[in-house]
Amino acid sequence: MKDCYWYVDERIPEAERKMMAMCAKCHKSHGFGWFWEGSALGYGDYDLKCSICETTIHQREKYEN
């Protein structure tokens, strides 16, 4: 799990907006967003990729039955 930044793209119409994730590398280039210490606090049971470069931030565990 990696740390990330959350943001809302205000160029999208308000009714269609949602929280988006950005990796730490893209944050250095773009400089906006709210920091989330995912490496310590974790993420839910879902996959999470950077909305800019598509780097995997969190990959949920795959359980075999």
N, C-alpha and C positions, 0 to 999 in steps of 0.2 A: 504494500500500500504506500502511496506517495501522498504528499501534501498537495493541495490544489487551491484555487481561487474560484469563488462563485461570482457570477455577474448576470445582469439582465441587459440584453441588447435593446436599447431604447429606440433603435431605428425600425424595429418591428412594431406593427400596430399593437396598442395596449391589450386588446382582447386576445392576441396571439402570443404574448410574451410568456416566457418561462425562465426558470433559473438554468444557467448554463455553467459548465465547468471549464476551467482553463488550467493547464499544467504550469508548474513554476517556471519553466523555460520560456513559455510564451508570455507569462506575466512580466518577465524581465524586459521584453520587447514592447509590450503594450501598456503596462503600468497601472491597470485598474482591477477592481474586484475585491472581494472580501476573503481574507485568508481562512482556510480550513486546515487544521492540523490532522489530516487524515491518517498520517503515520502513527499517531498516538490515539486518536479518537475513533478511527475506523469509518466505515461506510456501511450502507445497508446491503441487502442481498441482491445486488444488481451490478452489472458491468458499467464502468464509467470511463469515458474517453474525453480527451481535450476537444472542445468544440472548434478549435482553430487548427491544430495540427494532427488531431486524431490519435495522439499518443495514449496508450492505456494508462490510466491513473489507478484504477482498481479493477481486478478481475475476480469475480466471485468464485468461490470454491466449487468444484464439480464433485458431486457425490455419486458414487456408483452404487446401484442397488444390488 
